[in-house]
Amino acid sequence: MTGVALYGTLAEYYDRIYSFKDYARDVDVLLPHIRRYGPAGARRLLDVGCGTGRHLEAFRRYFEVSGVDASAAMLRVARRRLGPRVPLWRADMRSLDLGERFDVIVCLFSAIGYLLTRRDRDRALRRFYDHLVPGGLLLVEGWILPERFRGTHPHLLTYDGPDVKVARLSLTTRRRDRSYLEMHYLVAEEGGRIRHVAERHVNALVPREELLGSFARAGFRARVLVGRPYEDRGLYLGVRPTDAAPVAAARRIGRARAKR
Protein backbone atom coordinates (compact mmCIF):
# COMPACT_ATOMS: atom_id res chain seq x y z
CA MET A 1 0.00 0.00 0.00
CA THR A 2 1.17 3.55 -0.70
CA GLY A 3 0.14 7.01 0.39
CA VAL A 4 1.70 6.78 3.84
CA ALA A 5 2.39 10.50 4.31
CA LEU A 6 -1.24 11.52 4.72
CA TYR A 7 -1.86 8.62 7.07
CA GLY A 8 1.40 9.04 8.99
CA THR A 9 3.35 12.29 8.73
CA LEU A 10 0.23 14.36 8.05
CA ALA A 11 -2.23 12.46 10.25
CA GLU A 12 -2.57 15.45 12.58
CA TYR A 13 -3.76 17.56 9.63
CA TYR A 14 -6.07 14.95 8.10
CA ASP A 15 -9.29 16.31 9.60
CA ARG A 16 -8.39 19.84 8.55
CA ILE A 17 -7.69 18.71 4.99
CA TYR A 18 -11.05 16.93 4.88
CA SER A 19 -12.97 19.50 6.91
CA PHE A 20 -15.45 19.79 4.01
CA LYS A 21 -16.53 16.14 4.31
CA ASP A 22 -19.86 15.50 6.04
CA TYR A 23 -19.30 12.23 7.90
CA ALA A 24 -22.66 12.39 9.66
CA ARG A 25 -24.39 12.61 6.28
CA ASP A 26 -22.47 9.52 5.11
CA VAL A 27 -23.83 7.63 8.10
CA ASP A 28 -27.37 8.89 7.48
CA VAL A 29 -27.15 7.55 3.90
CA LEU A 30 -25.89 4.15 5.07
CA LEU A 31 -28.34 3.62 7.92
CA PRO A 32 -31.34 2.67 5.73
CA HIS A 33 -29.21 -0.01 4.04
CA ILE A 34 -28.12 -1.35 7.43
CA ARG A 35 -31.73 -1.45 8.61
CA ARG A 36 -32.89 -3.15 5.42
CA TYR A 37 -30.12 -5.69 4.80
CA GLY A 38 -28.47 -6.10 8.21
CA PRO A 39 -29.53 -8.45 10.98
CA ALA A 40 -32.52 -7.50 13.10
CA GLY A 41 -31.44 -5.56 16.15
CA ALA A 42 -27.91 -5.01 14.82
CA ARG A 43 -25.85 -3.72 17.73
CA ARG A 44 -22.09 -4.11 17.12
CA LEU A 45 -20.37 -2.27 14.26
CA LEU A 46 -16.74 -2.43 13.11
CA ASP A 47 -15.20 0.23 10.85
CA VAL A 48 -12.21 -1.16 8.90
CA GLY A 49 -9.97 1.70 7.78
CA CYS A 50 -11.49 3.95 10.44
CA GLY A 51 -8.81 6.62 10.15
CA THR A 52 -9.30 9.43 12.65
CA GLY A 53 -12.65 8.05 13.80
CA ARG A 54 -15.01 10.56 12.21
CA HIS A 55 -17.41 7.90 10.88
CA LEU A 56 -17.25 6.06 14.20
CA GLU A 57 -18.13 9.27 15.99
CA ALA A 58 -21.36 9.44 13.98
CA PHE A 59 -22.10 5.69 14.06
CA ARG A 60 -21.90 5.46 17.83
CA ARG A 61 -25.19 7.29 18.12
CA TYR A 62 -26.73 4.03 16.89
CA PHE A 63 -24.27 1.18 17.59
CA GLU A 64 -21.56 -0.11 19.87
CA VAL A 65 -18.60 0.79 17.67
CA SER A 66 -15.05 -0.46 17.18
CA GLY A 67 -12.39 0.50 14.67
CA VAL A 68 -9.40 -0.87 12.79
CA ASP A 69 -6.71 1.00 10.89
CA ALA A 70 -3.22 0.24 9.62
CA SER A 71 -1.85 3.63 10.72
CA ALA A 72 -0.79 4.14 14.32
CA ALA A 73 -0.76 7.91 13.78
CA MET A 74 -4.37 7.95 12.58
CA LEU A 75 -5.44 5.76 15.49
CA ARG A 76 -3.86 8.19 17.96
CA VAL A 77 -6.10 10.94 16.58
CA ALA A 78 -9.11 8.59 16.72
CA ARG A 79 -8.35 7.73 20.34
CA ARG A 80 -8.39 11.40 21.33
CA ARG A 81 -11.71 11.84 19.55
CA LEU A 82 -13.49 8.72 20.76
CA GLY A 83 -12.06 8.20 24.24
CA PRO A 84 -10.84 5.01 25.91
CA ARG A 85 -14.10 3.06 25.78
CA VAL A 86 -14.15 2.55 22.01
CA PRO A 87 -11.99 -0.47 21.04
CA LEU A 88 -9.43 0.44 18.38
CA TRP A 89 -6.97 -1.99 16.80
CA ARG A 90 -4.01 -1.53 14.50
CA ALA A 91 -4.24 -4.17 11.78
CA ASP A 92 -4.05 -4.83 8.06
CA MET A 93 -7.44 -5.71 6.58
CA ARG A 94 -5.87 -8.60 4.66
CA SER A 95 -4.80 -10.37 7.85
CA LEU A 96 -7.46 -9.14 10.27
CA ASP A 97 -7.85 -11.43 13.29
CA LEU A 98 -9.63 -9.80 16.22
CA GLY A 99 -11.19 -12.91 17.74
CA GLU A 100 -14.60 -11.20 17.70
CA ARG A 101 -17.67 -11.02 15.49
CA PHE A 102 -19.83 -8.05 14.60
CA ASP A 103 -23.32 -7.45 13.26
CA VAL A 104 -22.13 -4.87 10.73
CA ILE A 105 -18.73 -4.12 9.17
CA VAL A 106 -18.11 -1.01 7.09
CA CYS A 107 -15.09 -0.19 4.95
CA LEU A 108 -15.56 3.36 3.67
CA PHE A 109 -13.89 6.26 1.86
CA SER A 110 -12.59 3.80 -0.78
CA ALA A 111 -10.02 2.16 1.51
CA ILE A 112 -10.54 -1.07 -0.45
CA GLY A 113 -8.93 0.63 -3.46
CA TYR A 114 -5.47 0.26 -1.92
CA LEU A 115 -5.68 -3.52 -2.41
CA LEU A 116 -4.09 -3.79 -5.84
CA THR A 117 -4.51 -7.51 -6.60
CA ARG A 118 -7.43 -9.91 -6.66
CA ARG A 119 -5.57 -12.10 -4.17
CA ASP A 120 -5.41 -9.25 -1.65
CA ARG A 121 -9.07 -8.36 -2.18
CA ASP A 122 -10.06 -11.99 -1.72
CA ARG A 123 -8.03 -12.20 1.48
CA ALA A 124 -9.62 -9.06 2.90
CA LEU A 125 -13.17 -10.13 2.03
CA ARG A 126 -12.64 -13.49 3.70
CA ARG A 127 -11.37 -11.79 6.83
CA PHE A 128 -14.43 -9.53 6.82
CA TYR A 129 -16.67 -12.57 6.40
CA ASP A 130 -15.09 -14.37 9.35
CA HIS A 131 -15.63 -11.33 11.59
CA LEU A 132 -19.39 -11.18 10.92
CA VAL A 133 -22.14 -13.05 12.71
CA PRO A 134 -24.39 -15.23 10.50
CA GLY A 135 -26.74 -12.81 8.80
CA GLY A 136 -24.25 -9.98 9.34
CA LEU A 137 -23.83 -7.17 6.81
CA LEU A 138 -20.70 -5.81 5.11
CA LEU A 139 -20.77 -2.38 3.42
CA VAL A 140 -17.80 -1.45 1.22
CA GLU A 141 -17.42 1.85 -0.60
CA GLY A 142 -15.42 1.09 -3.72
CA TRP A 143 -12.78 3.15 -5.46
CA ILE A 144 -13.64 4.80 -8.79
CA LEU A 145 -15.25 2.41 -11.26
CA PRO A 146 -13.12 2.07 -14.42
CA GLU A 147 -15.88 3.42 -16.67
CA ARG A 148 -16.35 6.43 -14.38
CA PHE A 149 -12.70 7.55 -14.38
CA ARG A 150 -12.71 11.00 -15.93
CA GLY A 151 -9.08 11.33 -16.97
CA THR A 152 -6.16 13.46 -15.89
CA HIS A 153 -7.16 16.55 -13.92
CA PRO A 154 -5.39 18.80 -11.39
CA HIS A 155 -7.11 19.76 -8.16
CA LEU A 156 -6.39 22.38 -5.52
CA LEU A 157 -7.65 22.08 -1.94
CA THR A 158 -6.98 24.58 0.82
CA TYR A 159 -7.63 24.87 4.54
CA ASP A 160 -7.41 28.33 6.09
CA GLY A 161 -7.55 27.96 9.87
CA PRO A 162 -6.46 30.44 12.55
CA ASP A 163 -3.45 28.36 13.61
CA VAL A 164 -2.55 26.39 10.49
CA LYS A 165 -2.83 26.82 6.73
CA VAL A 166 -2.76 23.89 4.31
CA ALA A 167 -2.63 23.85 0.52
CA ARG A 168 -2.82 20.58 -1.39
CA LEU A 169 -2.21 20.34 -5.12
CA SER A 170 -3.01 16.97 -6.66
CA LEU A 171 -2.97 15.36 -10.07
CA THR A 172 -4.65 12.07 -10.97
CA THR A 173 -3.60 9.91 -13.91
CA ARG A 174 -4.45 6.42 -15.12
CA ARG A 175 -2.40 3.57 -16.54
CA ARG A 176 -4.48 0.52 -17.43
CA ASP A 177 -6.15 -0.74 -14.23
CA ARG A 178 -4.41 1.65 -11.84
CA SER A 179 -5.01 5.25 -10.85
CA TYR A 180 -2.05 7.32 -9.66
CA LEU A 181 -2.71 10.29 -7.41
CA GLU A 182 0.25 12.63 -6.89
CA MET A 183 -0.21 15.04 -3.97
CA HIS A 184 1.95 17.93 -2.78
CA TYR A 185 1.18 19.65 0.53
CA LEU A 186 2.33 22.99 1.87
CA VAL A 187 1.67 23.30 5.61
CA ALA A 188 2.33 26.45 7.64
CA GLU A 189 1.74 26.65 11.39
CA GLU A 190 1.86 29.74 13.56
CA GLY A 191 5.41 30.29 14.78
CA GLY A 192 6.78 27.54 12.55
CA ARG A 193 8.18 27.04 9.07
CA ILE A 194 6.48 26.11 5.83
CA ARG A 195 6.63 22.35 5.33
CA HIS A 196 6.43 20.59 1.99
CA VAL A 197 5.30 16.96 1.90
CA ALA A 198 4.83 14.92 -1.27
CA GLU A 199 3.11 11.58 -1.56
CA ARG A 200 1.72 9.17 -4.11
CA HIS A 201 -1.43 7.04 -3.88
CA VAL A 202 -1.89 4.03 -6.15
CA ASN A 203 -5.35 2.50 -6.32
CA ALA A 204 -6.89 -0.34 -8.32
CA LEU A 205 -9.63 0.42 -10.84
CA VAL A 206 -11.76 -2.68 -10.36
CA PRO A 207 -14.86 -3.51 -12.45
CA ARG A 208 -17.89 -4.07 -10.27
CA GLU A 209 -18.23 -7.70 -11.45
CA GLU A 210 -14.67 -8.44 -10.36
CA LEU A 211 -15.15 -7.05 -6.86
CA LEU A 212 -18.47 -8.87 -6.57
CA GLY A 213 -16.52 -12.01 -7.44
CA SER A 214 -14.34 -11.46 -4.36
CA PHE A 215 -17.49 -11.17 -2.27
CA ALA A 216 -18.83 -14.44 -3.73
CA ARG A 217 -15.57 -16.33 -3.21
CA ALA A 218 -15.59 -15.23 0.43
CA GLY A 219 -19.09 -16.67 0.83
CA PHE A 220 -21.20 -13.49 0.71
CA ARG A 221 -24.49 -12.94 -1.01
CA ALA A 222 -23.73 -9.55 -2.54
CA ARG A 223 -24.94 -6.73 -4.72
CA VAL A 224 -23.69 -3.30 -5.70
CA LEU A 225 -25.58 -0.01 -5.65
CA VAL A 226 -24.48 2.70 -8.09
CA GLY A 227 -27.09 5.37 -7.45
CA ARG A 228 -26.36 8.67 -5.77
CA PRO A 229 -24.09 9.33 -3.96
CA TYR A 230 -22.20 6.19 -5.09
CA GLU A 231 -22.57 6.47 -8.86
CA ASP A 232 -18.80 6.85 -9.39
CA ARG A 233 -17.58 4.27 -6.85
CA GLY A 234 -20.36 1.87 -6.03
CA LEU A 235 -21.57 0.75 -2.62
CA TYR A 236 -21.12 -3.01 -2.21
CA LEU A 237 -23.41 -4.86 0.19
CA GLY A 238 -22.58 -8.38 1.30
CA VAL A 239 -24.62 -10.54 3.67
CA ARG A 240 -23.11 -13.53 5.43
CA PRO A 241 -25.67 -16.32 4.97
CA THR A 242 -27.20 -17.89 8.03
CA ASP A 243 -26.83 -21.40 6.58
CA ALA A 244 -23.45 -23.02 6.00
CA ALA A 245 -24.17 -24.95 2.79
CA PRO A 246 -24.32 -21.98 0.36
CA VAL A 247 -21.14 -20.59 1.93
CA ALA A 248 -19.18 -23.78 1.32
CA ALA A 249 -20.51 -23.99 -2.24
CA ALA A 250 -19.59 -20.38 -2.99
CA ARG A 251 -16.06 -20.90 -1.75
CA ARG A 252 -15.65 -24.09 -3.80
CA ILE A 253 -16.80 -22.22 -6.90
CA GLY A 254 -14.36 -19.43 -6.10
CA ARG A 255 -11.43 -21.84 -5.80
CA ALA A 256 -12.38 -23.54 -9.05
CA ARG A 257 -12.47 -20.24 -10.91
CA ALA A 258 -9.15 -19.18 -9.43
CA LYS A 259 -7.47 -22.29 -10.91
CA ARG A 260 -8.51 -21.44 -14.47
Rosetta blueprint (number, residue, H / E / L):
1 M L
2 T L
3 G L
4 V H
5 A H
6 L H
7 Y H
8 G L
9 T L
10 L L
11 A H
12 E H
13 Y H
14 Y H
15 D H
16 R H
17 I H
18 Y L
19 S L
20 F L
21 K L
22 D L
23 Y H
24 A H
25 R H
26 D H
27 V H
28 D H
29 V H
30 L H
31 L H
32 P H
33 H H
34 I H
35 R H
36 R H
37 Y H
38 G L
39 P L
40 A L
41 G L
42 A L
43 R L
44 R E
45 L E
46 L E
47 D E
48 V E
49 G L
50 C L
51 G L
52 T L
53 G L
54 R H
55 H H
56 L H
57 E H
58 A H
59 F H
60 R L
61 R L
62 Y L
63 F L
64 E E
65 V E
66 S E
67 G E
68 V E
69 D E
70 A L
71 S L
72 A H
73 A H
74 M H
75 L H
76 R H
77 V H
78 A H
79 R H
80 R H
81 R H
82 L H
83 G L
84 P L
85 R L
86 V L
87 P L
88 L E
89 W E
90 R E
91 A L
92 D L
93 M H
94 R H
95 S H
96 L L
97 D L
98 L L
99 G L
100 E L
101 R L
102 F E
103 D E
104 V E
105 I E
106 V E
107 C E
108 L L
109 F L
110 S L
111 A H
112 I H
113 G H
114 Y H
115 L L
116 L L
117 T L
118 R H
119 R H
120 D H
121 R H
122 D H
123 R H
124 A H
125 L H
126 R H
127 R H
128 F H
129 Y H
130 D H
131 H L
132 L E
133 V E
134 P E
135 G E
136 G E
137 L E
138 L E
139 L E
140 V E
141 E E
142 G L
143 W L
144 I L
145 L L
146 P H
147 E H
148 R H
149 F L
150 R L
151 G L
152 T L
153 H E
154 P E
155 H E
156 L E
157 L E
158 T E
159 Y E
160 D E
161 G L
162 P L
163 D L
164 V E
165 K E
166 V E
167 A E
168 R E
169 L E
170 S E
171 L E
172 T E
173 T E
174 R E
175 R E
176 R L
177 D L
178 R E
179 S E
180 Y E
181 L E
182 E E
183 M E
184 H E
185 Y E
186 L E
187 V E
188 A E
189 E E
190 E L
191 G L
192 G L
193 R L
194 I E
195 R E
196 H E
197 V E
198 A E
199 E E
200 R E
201 H E
202 V E
203 N E
204 A E
205 L L
206 V L
207 P L
208 R H
209 E H
210 E H
211 L H
212 L H
213 G H
214 S H
215 F H
216 A H
217 R H
218 A H
219 G L
220 F L
221 R E
222 A E
223 R E
224 V E
225 L E
226 V L
227 G L
228 R L
229 P L
230 Y L
231 E L
232 D L
233 R L
234 G L
235 L E
236 Y E
237 L E
238 G E
239 V E
240 R L
241 P L
242 T L
243 D L
244 A H
245 A H
246 P H
247 V H
248 A H
249 A H
250 A H
251 R H
252 R H
253 I H
254 G H
255 R H
256 A H
257 R H
258 A H
259 K H
260 R L
